[in-house]
Each structure stands twice: as C-alpha cells, then as structure tokens.
Amino acid sequence: MQRRKLLSQYHPFLYFLSVWQKRLRRYWHWYSSITPYAKHKTSEKLPFRVKKHQSVLLRKLGDSDMILQHNKVENLKIAVQRLDGVQILPKETFSFCKLVGLPTRAKGYKMGMELSFGEARAGIGGGLCQITNLLHWLVLHSPLSITERHHHSFDPFPDENRVLPFGSGATIFFNYRDFCFRNDTPHTFQIRLWLSEKCLEGELRCDSELAYAYHVQEKEHEFLKLGETFYRKNEIWKNKIAKFEGGKLLETALVVRNFARVVYTPETYREIEWADLTEEQKRKV
C-alpha cells in the first residue's frame, strides 16, 4: 500500500510553515501553562543510583557518512552540558526540548544524521535522539511517569550488537516532538550524563534508596512481510520488583506495542495477509 504524502511534503515552504506553526504552539504551551518544569542543576550527585546505561557513540550503519557520526558526537557534547545535573523535584516535569533549546549553527551544532520521512538524512543537531533513547531507558527503570514520547515510524538499519529492545527509544524534533516525564513521587531525581572515549553514558539518581526496582523485557518480537513491504513488531513490558523481598514481583504492565515499517530485508520473516493485522497495526501501515 502506497503511503500518502502530507500536504507539507509537497513544497519546502509548506514544510517550513507547518514546522513553525507547531513550534509556536508548543512555545505558547510552555509559557502559558502552570506546569512546573524541571530547571535546577547541580554538580553534586544525589546519593543513590536508580539505573545506569551507556550507548556506543560511533556505529557502522551501512553506507552512512561517518562524518555525520563524528558531528553527532559534537552535538551530543553541547546538549549534555545543558542536561547533566538537572534535578526533577516532586510534581515537576522534565522536557528535553525546553532544557536543550533549538539546535542551531550559532550554538555550535553541526550536521548530523536524523531520520525523517522514511529516510536517513543530514540535519543541524542530528543525533540528539541518542540522548533521549538513553533517558527513556533510564526512566523506564524508575517510578517516573512518561508523559510524552515519540518513536520513529520505520526501522532504518539492521541490528548490530543491539542491546536494548526494538522500539524502546524516544525520538525528538524541536520542539513539537518532545520527550517528557513527570515526577509523581515524593522523591527528588537527578540526571547525570557524560561522554567517555567510546560511549554516551548516563545514570538516573535519587535522594533516597527505593525499596523496589524495575525489569524491562521484550515479548512477541517478529518480522513480517505484507506484500512487498517488511514490518517489525514487538511488545515491551515493565515489571516492578521488591528489592528487599527476594525479588518478589509486585506488578507488571505493558509499556508499548510496536509496529513499524522496515526499510531493509530481514534474514527471517513471516508472510502475512491484510486480514492478519490488528486494527492498530492497519492504522500504521
């Protein structure tokens, strides 16, 4: 089935107009809303670590331009400076776009790789999604409430030493596709981010030791072929575990069902018909 073009895709000016209409709407929300947004930073680490994770900075992604990969690292360095040490107090909401701001050349951002309209291409500030992917994984392992999260509608590259489940990331596009989460607990949390020689590293810290931990797992993973198009699906589940009761399972919840177009040919797949899709999957085709 051929995907319909959006009106904004027919001419660059229409696209520019559409983007800034959405950005202005978000600006209005930020400055007219009574939502308390996280903004306080400190170099002093909160005493307890909730979760730590790291992701490799440079990857071999097919024929992707390695210059864009190195530029991405420079972009990450700039954004990390805006985020490292940010505290999320009770009732506060963390907004990635509000804290980092619009990536521009004047701020030092370079052309990095970004995913848009079904393809990988160069864009100013490209690659910042590596931070939101990491942050989303950290937050999934905490009691923080994710209030806004977007993911790509297609899978651009085959897995190469993939560590996290497919579809567990979070993409952003300043500023109307944001990554946000809210602190509905009585605790204060803190984000720590830094770059090592080979990795983007981060951790989520807390002012108190939590009596529980979280385990995130993937279920029902499968590649599908519908006509001449490939798709990928899975489910991501989150288990809450009592740390001091022998790992007793307290609750389990479905985080998300993923279904996305694949732009490469997977090694194994199952052929299906239109009738085999769920109504939710049909809306994503």
N, C-alpha and C positions, 0 to 999 in steps of 0.2 A: 504494500500500500504506500503510495507516494505521500510524503508529509507536506501539508500546506505551508506556504510561506506566510509569515506575519507581514502586515502592511509595512512595518518599519524596515523590513528586509529588502524592499524594492528600490530604495534610494538612500544614499548615505545621509542626506539631510533629514529624512524622516526618522532614520535610526537615531541620529543625534538629538532630534526633538523629543523623541519618545524617552530616551535615557534621561534627559534633563527634566522632563516632566515628572518622572518617577523620583528623581533625586530631590527635586524641590518639595515633593510631597513628603518625603522622609525628613528633610530638614524641618519642615513645618511640624511634623510629629515630635521630633526631638525637642524643639524649643517651645512647644505649646503643651506638651504632656507633663503631668505631675509625677511621672515615673522617675524614681531616684536612680540615676545611672552611676555605676562604679567609675571613680576617677582618682581616688587616692592611691599613691605609690609610695613604697618604702623599700630601701635596700636591705632592711633587716628581715630575715626569714622567719616566718611563723614556725613554731616548734615541731609540728607533726606533719609528716608526708602522707598524703592520701594515695597518690599514684604518680609514677614516673614513666616517661616514654621517650623514645628517640626515633628519628627517621633520617635515612641517608640523604645527603644533600645532592649528590650528583648520581644520576642513573642513566643507563644506556637505554633510551626509549626509541628503538628503531632508528629511523633516519633523522630524529630530532636534532636540531642545531645545538651543539654543546656550548656555543657562545651564549645562547639563551639560558642554558643551565647555569653557567657561571654568573650571568647577570642576575638570575634569580637569587643566588646566594647574597649578592649585594643588596637586593630588595629586602630579603629576609632580615639582614643586619639592621636596616633602617626601622622596619616595623617592630622588631624585637625590642629596640630601645624604647618604644612607646608603650610596650606591654609588660616588660619584665618588672615584677614587683607590685603590680596592680592588686589591690585588695578588693574583695567583694563582701561588703558588710551585709548583715541581715536586711532583707527586703530590697536590696539593691539589684539592679540588672546590669550585666556585662554586655556591652555592644562592641564588637570588633571594629566595625566601621567608624563608630563615633570616637573611639580611642585612637585609631591609626590615622584616620583622615583620608583625604583624596590623594592617591599616589600621583605625583607629578614629577616632571624632569627637574623643576626648580628645587624640589626636596631631595634630589639625588637618585630618584628611582630610574631604572633602566628598562630596556625592552626585554621582557621575559616571556616564557611560554604561558599562554592561557587557553582554555577550552571554551569555544563559543560557536553556536550554530552548527554543531556536529563536527567540528574540526579543531585541530590544534593550530594556533597561530600566535604571532608575536603581539604583545601589548605592553604599554607602560605599567610597571608594577607587577607584571606577570609572575606567578609563582607563589603569591602570598597565601594561596589556598593550602600550602603545606603547613602553615601555622594553624589555620582553622581545622584542618584534618587532625592535627595533633591535639589541639584544645578539645575538640569534640570527643576524642577518645578518652582524654583525662576526665572530662565532665561525666561521661557515661559511667565512670567508676566512682561516682560520688552521688550524694543526695541532692545535688543542684538540679534545678528544673530547666530543661532546654525549652525556650520559648520561640525561637526562630532558627531554622536550619534548612538549608537547601542542598541538593545534591545534583550532580550532572545527569542529564537525561541519556547519556551514552557512555559506553566503556571504551576508551580510546586505545589502550595498549594491553597486550597480553601480560599476564602476571610474570614478574621476575623477582623471585625471592619476596613475594608478598607476605607481610607479617600480619596485617590487620584484615578482617573480613571485607569482602567486596561490599561497597555501599555504606561503609562506616565513616566516611569522611563528611566534610561540610565545605561547600564552595561559597565564595562571596563575589559580589560585583558591586563596587561602591556606587551608592550606598543603599540601594533598594533591595539588594540581596545580601542580607547581613547574617552574622552568626551571633545569637544572643542567648543568654541563660540568666536565670533569676535565683537568688539565694533565699529560699523559703525556710531556712533553718535558723536557729539561734546562734550559730557559729559564724566566725569570720574566715573566709577562704582567701588564698593568695595564689597568683600565677607567677611561676618563675620560668624564664626562657633564656637560652643561651645557645651559641654555636660553638661546637667543638671542631676539631680538624676535619672530620668527615660527616658529622651529623648535626641536625637541629635537635636540641634536647629541651625537655620541659618537664615540669612537675607541678602538681596541684598540692598546696599545703593548707593546713588548718590550725586554728588556735587551740583546738582540743583534740584528743585522740578519740576517734569514732569507735563505737562498740561493734560496728559492722563493716563489711567490705562488699565489693561487687565483683561478679564474674560475668563477662560478656562473651556470648558464644554465637556462632553461625549455625543455622539449620537450613535444610531443604535447598542446598546450593545445586544449580543445574544450568547448563547451556541448552538453549532451544533454537530450532530453526523453523521459521514460519515463512513459507515461500522461499525467496532468495535472501532473506534477512535473518541475522542471528540476534538472539536476545540472551540475557543473563538474569537469573533470579536467585533470590535467597531470602532468608529471614534472619534478623538479629534479635536475640533475646538477652535480657538482663536479669541476673539472679542476685538477690540480696542475701548475704550470709552473715550469721552471728560469729564474730571472730573469737569470742571467749566461750563459746558453747560447742566446741568441736566442729565448727563449720556448718552448723545447723542452717538449713535453708529456710529463710523467713518469708520470702515472696519471690515470685518470678513474673516477668512482664515482657510482652512483645514490644520491642522498640520500633521496628520498621519492617515492612515487606518491600524489598527492592525488585524492580523490574526495569531493565534498561537495554537499549539497543547496543549491539556490539559491532564495532567497525573493523574487526579483524576476523579471521576464520579460526575458531577454537579447534583444538585437537579432537575433542569428543563432544557430541551433542545429540539431542533427541529431536526428531522431526515431529511437528505438531500441526494441527489444523486450527482455523479461526475459532471453531466451537470449543476447542480445548482451553482457551483463555478465560480467565475470570473477567468480570465486568471492569474491575480496577485495572487489570492488565490491558484490556482493549482500549481504555482511555489513554494509555501511554504509548500505544503503537502508532 
